[in-house]
Amino acid sequence: MLLPRSSTTHRFAGSLLLLACILTTSLPAADNDDSSGTLGLYHENDMFAGTDRYYTSGVKLSWSSPNLERFSDSPYASPFLPLFDLLPYINETEYQKNLVFAIGQNIYTPDDTESVGLVGGDRPYAGWLYVGLGVVWKNERVRNSLVLDIGVVGSWSYAQESQRRVHDVRGFDNPNGWDNQLHNELGVMLAYERTWRFPHITRRSGFDWEFLPHAGGAVGNVKTYANLGAELRFGLNLPDDFGTGVIGPASTTSTPVDGGMGAERSWFPLGMYVFTRMDGRAVGRNVFLDGNTFGSSHSVGHKLFVADLSVGFAFNYKNTKLAYAFVYRTKEFDNQYEPQVFGSVSLNWTF
């Protein structure tokens, strides 16, 4: 549904920010764990590749609870327990469980950012401001993520204001065509992803390798797709997590495996590794290309198949992991000038 911009919409978008900040910064530890969970900060930008177009920026702040034997061990699960109890598999005792919360913003611009008017055939201006609520259930061999993202597309997302502020600080020219961005629209997206780990590593000490295939999908008026991919990593003292992905609907913090399910660790707390990751998607809908769900707006035809290829490195020290990846993304729409490249930085801290 398309809605007019007003002070009410400003308050609505602001409430998303306030709610997520409360959830991700003030959650205490669950009773059965000494930690307060894992905090993840992600930043993606095409400035790492020297460009300023298409998917130009993404930021995400996420928090996952300590590992839980039951979701009822966390006081923040109680409003959602009836829903969680209806979901199959996640309450089996073989899994460690996490609640996950997130807030994020993505910014999209065309290749031609100098034109004031609408540039037909080029990518629409668009923004996406959202909060995410989800659950993770995992053991030493597999992790499942189920995340519900709710947010706003259009001027409510404050994408124009965010980009303008960054450009002003860095002394860059501001894009001129934001008046042509997608209309305001509420967005809902449910995403699921399952990741496996091979081989089964019982002692994460010394040099080793790991293969992490994944599969999943998303459905909603923002994005609908099915995806399949894998990550291969090699290094010293590999972390007991499930790899390093880019910002996506089903992405969460690193949610490491701990406690009785965790692998034995090296006495030396520093680790490092290099990795390569591929993800392919069959795309049914992408609002940032197809335009608004209801009503007319600028749009371009999306590609049915899109793939990401990432190469990067990571450092892990005790409960902290810092990773960088250089991402190559194939063309997403029919008249796209060339494939997309951008950098992705992530910091995960279990505290």
Residue pairs with C-beta under 8 A, 6 or more apart in sequence:
1 185
1 186
1 294
2 183
2 184
2 185
2 292
2 294
2 295
3 9
3 184
3 185
3 186
4 184
5 154
5 155
5 156
5 184
9 152
9 155
9 156
9 184
10 156
12 152
12 156
13 129
13 152
13 156
13 157
13 158
16 103
16 129
16 130
16 131
16 151
16 152
17 103
17 129
19 131
20 61
20 101
20 102
20 103
20 131
21 103
23 63
23 76
23 101
23 131
24 39
24 61
24 62
24 63
24 101
24 102
24 103
25 63
27 36
27 37
27 63
27 65
27 76
27 101
28 36
29 35
29 36
29 37
29 66
30 65
30 66
30 68
30 73
30 74
30 75
31 73
32 66
32 68
32 69
32 73
33 66
33 67
33 68
34 66
35 66
35 319
35 350
35 351
36 66
36 351
37 63
37 64
37 65
37 66
37 98
37 253
37 350
37 351
38 63
38 64
38 253
38 254
38 255
38 256
38 348
38 349
38 350
38 351
39 61
39 62
39 63
39 253
39 348
39 349
39 351
40 60
40 61
40 62
40 63
40 64
40 252
40 253
40 254
40 346
40 347
40 348
40 349
41 60
41 61
41 346
41 347
41 348
42 58
42 59
42 60
42 61
42 62
42 104
42 247
42 251
42 344
42 345
42 346
43 58
43 59
43 344
43 345
43 346
44 55
44 57
44 58
44 59
44 246
44 247
44 327
44 342
44 343
44 344
44 345
45 56
45 57
45 58
45 342
45 343
46 52
46 53
46 54
46 55
46 56
46 57
46 340
46 341
46 342
46 343
47 343
48 326
48 342
48 343
49 326
49 341
49 342
49 343
51 341
51 342
52 109
52 113
52 172
53 109
53 110
53 111
53 113
53 123
54 108
54 109
54 110
54 111
54 123
54 332
54 336
54 340
55 106
55 107
55 108
55 329
55 340
55 342
56 107
56 108
56 109
56 163
57 105
57 106
57 107
57 162
57 163
57 166
58 104
58 105
58 106
58 107
58 247
59 104
59 105
60 102
60 103
60 104
60 105
60 247
60 251
61 102
61 103
61 104
62 100
62 101
62 102
62 103
62 104
62 132
62 251
62 252
62 253
63 100
63 101
63 102
63 253
64 98
64 99
64 100
64 101
64 136
64 252
64 253
64 255
65 74
65 76
65 98
65 99
65 100
66 74
66 98
67 96
67 97
67 98
67 257
67 258
67 259
68 74
68 77
68 96
68 97
68 98
68 99
69 93
69 96
69 97
70 91
70 97
71 77
71 80
71 81
71 84
71 90
71 91
71 97
71 99
71 135
72 78
72 81
74 99
76 99
77 84
77 99
80 133
84 90
84 91
84 135
85 91
87 135
87 146
89 95
89 137
89 144
90 97
90 135
90 137
90 144
90 146
92 137
94 139
95 137
95 138
95 139
96 137
96 138
96 139
96 257
96 258
96 259
96 261
97 135
97 136
97 137
97 138
98 135
98 136
98 137
98 138
98 252
98 255
99 134
99 135
99 136
100 132
100 133
100 134
100 135
100 136
100 145
100 147
100 252
100 253
100 255
101 131
101 132
101 133
101 134
102 131
102 132
102 134
102 147
102 149
102 252
103 130
103 131
103 132
104 128
104 129
104 130
104 132
104 247
105 127
105 128
105 129
105 130
105 157
105 158
105 159
105 162
106 127
106 128
106 159
106 247
106 288
107 126
107 127
107 159
107 162
107 163
108 123
108 124
108 125
108 126
108 127
108 128
108 159
108 288
109 123
109 125
109 163
109 175
109 177
110 119
110 122
110 123
110 124
110 125
110 177
111 122
111 123
111 337
112 119
112 122
112 177
113 175
113 176
113 177
114 175
114 176
115 176
115 177
116 176
116 177
116 179
117 177
117 180
118 177
118 180
118 298
119 177
119 180
120 298
121 300
121 334
121 335
122 300
122 335
123 288
123 289
123 300
123 333
123 336
124 180
124 181
124 182
124 288
124 289
124 291
124 297
124 298
124 299
124 300
125 159
125 160
125 175
125 177
125 178
125 180
125 181
125 182
125 298
126 153
126 154
126 157
126 159
126 181
126 182
126 287
126 288
127 153
127 154
127 155
127 157
127 158
127 159
127 160
127 162
127 181
128 151
128 152
128 153
128 157
128 159
128 187
128 222
128 288
129 151
129 152
129 156
129 157
129 158
129 159
130 149
130 150
130 151
130 152
130 187
131 149
131 150
131 151
132 147
132 148
132 149
132 150
132 249
133 147
133 148
133 150
134 145
134 146
134 147
134 148
134 250
134 252
135 145
135 146
136 143
136 144
136 145
136 146
136 252
136 255
137 143
137 144
138 144
138 242
138 255
138 257
139 257
139 261
140 197
140 200
140 257
140 261
140 262
140 263
141 196
141 197
141 200
142 194
142 195
142 196
142 197
143 194
143 195
143 242
143 255
144 192
144 193
144 194
145 191
145 192
145 193
145 194
145 195
145 216
145 250
145 251
145 252
146 190
146 191
146 192
146 250
147 190
147 191
147 192
147 249
147 250
147 251
147 252
148 188
148 189
148 190
149 187
149 188
149 189
149 190
149 191
149 220
149 222
149 249
150 186
150 187
150 188
151 157
151 186
151 187
151 222
152 184
152 185
152 186
152 187
153 182
153 183
153 184
153 185
153 186
153 187
153 222
153 287
153 288
153 292
154 181
154 182
154 183
154 184
154 185
154 292
155 181
155 184
156 184
159 181
160 178
160 181
163 174
163 175
164 174
166 172
167 173
167 174
168 174
180 298
182 287
182 288
182 291
182 292
182 297
182 298
183 292
183 295
183 297
185 221
185 287
185 292
185 293
185 294
187 220
187 221
187 222
187 287
188 220
188 221
188 222
189 218
189 219
189 220
189 221
189 222
189 223
189 249
190 218
190 219
190 220
191 216
191 217
191 218
191 219
191 248
191 249
191 250
192 216
192 217
192 218
192 250
193 214
193 215
193 216
193 227
193 250
194 214
194 215
194 216
195 212
195 213
195 214
195 242
195 243
196 212
196 213
196 214
197 210
197 211
197 212
197 242
198 210
198 211
198 212
198 213
199 210
199 211
201 208
201 210
201 238
201 263
202 263
202 264
203 263
203 264
204 237
204 238
204 239
204 240
204 263
204 264
204 265
204 266
204 271
205 237
205 264
205 265
205 266
205 267
205 268
206 236
206 237
206 266
207 234
207 235
207 236
208 234
208 235
208 238
209 232
209 233
209 234
210 232
210 233
210 234
210 238
211 230
211 231
211 232
212 230
212 231
212 232
212 233
212 242
212 243
213 229
213 230
214 227
214 228
214 229
214 230
214 231
214 243
214 279
215 227
215 228
215 229
216 226
216 227
216 250
217 225
217 226
217 227
218 224
218 225
218 249
218 250
221 285
221 287
221 293
222 249
222 285
222 287
223 249
223 283
223 285
223 286
223 287
224 283
224 284
224 285
225 281
225 282
225 283
225 284
225 285
225 286
226 281
226 282
227 279
227 280
227 281
227 282
228 279
228 280
229 277
229 278
229 279
229 280
229 308
230 277
230 278
231 243
231 244
231 245
231 275
231 276
231 277
231 278
232 275
232 276
232 277
233 243
233 244
233 273
233 274
233 275
233 276
233 314
234 273
234 274
234 275
235 271
235 272
235 273
235 274
235 314
236 270
236 271
236 272
236 273
237 265
237 266
237 268
237 269
237 270
237 271
237 272
237 316
238 271
238 273
239 254
239 256
239 271
239 314
239 316
239 321
240 256
240 257
240 258
240 262
240 263
240 265
241 254
241 255
241 256
241 257
241 321
241 348
242 254
242 255
243 275
243 277
244 275
244 277
244 310
244 312
244 314
244 323
244 325
244 346
245 251
245 277
245 279
246 279
246 308
246 310
246 325
246 327
246 344
247 344
253 348
254 321
254 348
254 350
256 262
256 319
256 350
257 263
269 317
269 318
270 315
270 316
270 317
271 315
271 316
271 317
272 313
272 314
272 315
272 316
273 313
273 314
274 311
274 312
274 313
275 310
275 311
275 312
275 313
275 314
275 325
276 309
276 310
276 311
276 312
277 308
277 309
277 310
277 311
277 312
277 325
278 307
278 308
278 309
278 310
279 307
279 308
280 305
280 306
280 307
280 308
281 305
281 306
281 307
282 304
282 305
283 302
283 303
283 304
283 305
283 306
283 332
285 302
286 302
286 332
287 293
289 299
289 300
289 301
289 302
289 332
289 333
290 299
290 302
291 297
291 298
291 299
300 333
300 334
300 335
301 333
301 334
302 332
302 333
302 334
303 330
303 331
303 332
303 333
303 334
305 330
306 329
306 330
306 331
306 332
307 329
307 330
308 327
308 328
308 329
308 330
309 327
309 328
310 325
310 326
310 327
310 328
310 344
311 325
311 326
312 323
312 324
312 325
312 326
312 344
313 323
313 324
314 321
314 322
314 323
314 324
315 321
315 322
315 323
316 322
319 349
319 350
319 351
320 347
320 348
320 349
320 350
321 346
321 347
321 348
321 349
322 345
322 346
322 347
323 344
323 345
323 346
323 347
324 343
324 344
324 345
324 346
325 343
325 344
326 341
326 343
326 344
327 340
327 341
327 342
327 343
327 344
328 339
328 340
328 341
329 339
329 340
329 341
329 342
330 339
330 340
331 338
331 339
331 340
332 340
